[in-house]
Amino acid sequence: MSTLRKSINSEMRSVGFVVGIPYYVFTKQIGRYTYLVVEGAKIKGYAEIRYTFYKATYETRNNGKPSRIKVYRKNESAVNILRYLHSFMTLFEESSAKVKDRGRYRETNP
């Protein structure tokens, strides 16, 4: 993927993210308290919006503030973020499927 074929909003929707603020904030809930987040910002020295991709865990005792953050990519172009997201989501879905398959195996064969 060398250039964006569609807008970043539609590309993010196709990967399963919810558009919070168009072109700037995208989220995907992957657990009860865990979200994948892509945030955009205009950074001096760059002509385009730069994006940061991270995983945040929010616990109820922290009053809406994240208790843990893991940054995967920082200050990347839209093309690079989307390229990384496609591979990340593929690996994430494969590992989730393996965990689910193991659970089914255990249930049917005690």
Helices and strands as residue ranges (DSSP letters): H 8-15, E 18-21, E 25-29, E 34-42, E 49-58, G 60-62, E 66-76, H 78-108
